[in-house]
């Protein structure tokens, strides 16, 4: 099992910044992928950004150039620095950890943290 604890959400005005953190503990594979997803009211959960244990990153087109994902592998912590925030970024943000094994991946989720951007 993997436990994920998120922090850093809140209310901020459009154009502002927020930094989300996610601390992971438990049985984390050396080959893993961590990331952030979000879900706005009435919408499906969508990928925001991911980072592999090797440091490769991938971003949703809607956040490229505004959000930066990083990780501190020694602390099993992943961060999401969000800048130039827009009202459409309002959502519950979920931390994800995927343990990667050939032919068998297991996903773990945090409880979510609310991010609200006012116009």
C-alpha positions, 0 to 999 in steps of 0.5 A, spaced: 500 500 500 501 507 498 499 513 502 499 520 499 497 526 503 496 532 499 497 539 502 497 547 499 490 548 496 486 554 497 483 560 494 487 565 490 485 570 485 486 569 478 493 570 476 496 568 482 500 562 484 499 556 489 504 550 490 501 543 492 505 538 495 504 530 496 508 526 501 508 519 499 509 513 504 509 505 504 511 500 498 513 505 493 516 501 487 523 504 485 520 504 478 514 509 479 510 515 476 507 520 480 503 526 478 497 530 479 490 530 476 484 534 477 476 534 477 472 540 476 464 539 478 461 536 473 467 534 469 471 527 469 478 527 472 483 529 468 491 529 468 494 535 469 502 533 470 506 527 471 513 525 473 517 519 472 522 516 477 527 517 472 525 525 472 521 525 465 515 529 465 508 530 461 503 536 462 496 537 459 496 542 454 492 547 458 497 548 463 503 547 459 508 553 461 504 555 467 505 549 471 511 545 473 511 538 477 517 536 480 519 531 485 524 530 491 525 522 491 529 522 497 523 525 501 518 521 496 514 528 495 512 531 489 510 538 488 506 542 483 508 549 482 502 553 479 502 560 476 498 564 472 492 561 475 485 562 471 478 561 474 478 554 469 483 551 474 478 551 479 478 543 481 479 538 486 486 536 485 488 529 486 495 526 487 497 520 484 502 514 485 503 509 480 507 503 481 510 500 475 511 493 473 511 490 467 504 488 465 501 490 472 501 497 474 497 499 481 495 506 482 494 510 489 490 516 490 490 522 495 484 524 498 484 531 494 485 538 495 481 544 493 484 549 489 479 555 487 481 561 483 477 567 483 476 572 477 
